[in-house]
Amino acid sequence: RVAVRVDPPTPAIVIGDSAISALRWVPGADNAVIGFEHTLDLESCRRLYLASCRGREGRTPLNVYEALAQHGRKYKILVVATGYNEGSSTMAMSVQNIVQRARQLGYKRIVWWTLRSNVDYVAPGSVGNHITFAQSNQILRDLLASGAYPDVVLADWNSYTAHKHEWFLTDGVHYRQIGAWAAS
C-alpha cells in the first residue's frame, strides 16, 4: 500500500518543577516520553511567574515565564507542570502572564497540569499545602471556564493520580521511580 503522509509532530516544551523533574532524575524515564517531539525543561524549585526559589541542585531556575522567553519560538505546544512552590494568591496573575507570553511566542496549545491536592507537602519558603493546591486548581478551572483561554487545556494530574499513592513519596507531590515512569 501507499504510505499516507501525516503532518510532522508539533514540537512541545514541557516546563516543570521538582515533582516532574523525576523524569530527569530517574534513569530512562525521560526517554519514555514518546509520541511527540519535545524538550523537557525540568528544574527543582521552579515557580510560574514570581522568582523561583533555590532548588535542591543548588541553583535558582528561571520561572516558567522567563523560560518561555529563553526557549523562543521553536515550540508550538507548552506543557506547564509546576505550581507547588507558590501560594494561590498569585495563580490567576501567573496564568494570565504565562498564557499571554506563550501566545506572543506563537504557541498554539497550552496543556496545564493540575496540582495534586490530597497531599501533606509544604513548599520551601511558602505556605503551600493541600488547601493552597486545591485553591490553585480551582482558580485555573475558573479562568478556563471564562472562555478567554480556548488554547489552554487541563491535564488533570490531580484526579488521574488521586488513588495512586504508591507513585509518590510520603509528601504526595514528588514522584517515586514508578511515578516518573507513569508520568512519562
C-alpha positions, -999 to +999 in steps of 0.1 A: +000+000+000+010+036-005+020+053+027-003+080+040+016+113+047+010+128+081+020+161+094+052+161+114+048+161+152+042+195+167+072+205+188+064+208+225+083+221+256+075+207+290+084+231+317+082+218+353+093+218+388+109+193+412+079+170+411+081+162+374+119+166+375+119+129+384+117+123+347+152+137+346+164+120+378+150+085+372+172+067+347+154+062+314+122+080+324+129+109+301+132+085+272+098+070+279+081+103+269+071+094+233+046+103+206+056+139+201+087+160+195+096+175+229+121+191+252+120+187+289+129+217+309+125+204+345+140+222+375+137+219+412+120+249+429+107+264+397+078+289+400+053+301+375+058+339+373+074+350+406+111+345+411+119+308+416+135+295+448+169+279+452+165+242+442+179+210+455+207+211+430+220+244+443+207+267+416+177+290+411+160+282+378+142+306+356+104+307+363+081+295+336+075+329+322+113+335+318+119+300+305+094+307+277+114+337+265+146+316+267+132+288+245+118+313+220+095+305+191+106+270+181+078+252+200+040+252+194+028+234+225+036+244+261+031+219+289+031+236+323+038+212+352+046+234+381+030+254+408+038+236+441+064+263+451+040+292+455+007+303+470-026+305+453-028+343+457-007+348+425-021+319+405-045+340+383-019+366+375+007+339+368-016+320+344-026+352+326+010+363+321+023+329+310-006+324+285+000+359+271+037+353+267+031+319+251+006+334+226+031+362+218+057+335+210+033+316+187+023+287+209-009+271+196-018+249+226-010+251+264-015+220+284-017+228+322-012+200+347-033+204+379-016+201+412-021+171+435-041+184+464-046+154+487-010+158+500+010+167+531+036+187+512+046+222+523+067+241+498+100+256+509+096+292+519+059+293+513+025+284+527+020+257+500-002+228+512-032+208+502-056+237+506-034+260+485-030+234+458-068+229+457-073+266+455-048+270+427-066+242+408-100+259+412-086+293+401-072+276+370-106+259+363-124+292+368-101+310+344-106+284+317-144+284+323-144+322+314-139+313+278-108+336+275-085+306+272-096+283+244-060+274+237-055+261+272-065+225+283-062+208+316-042+177+322-059+167+354-030+151+372-048+156+405-077+134+396-057+109+375-034+102+404-058+105+433-056+069+442-020+062+431-003+069+464+024+043+456+036+066+428+046+093+452+069+099+481+053+105+515+048+142+507+024+132+479+040+156+454+073+142+444+074+110+423+089+077+432+105+058+403+072+043+393+056+077+393+082+091+370+075+062+345+038+068+349+041+105+342+062+097+311 
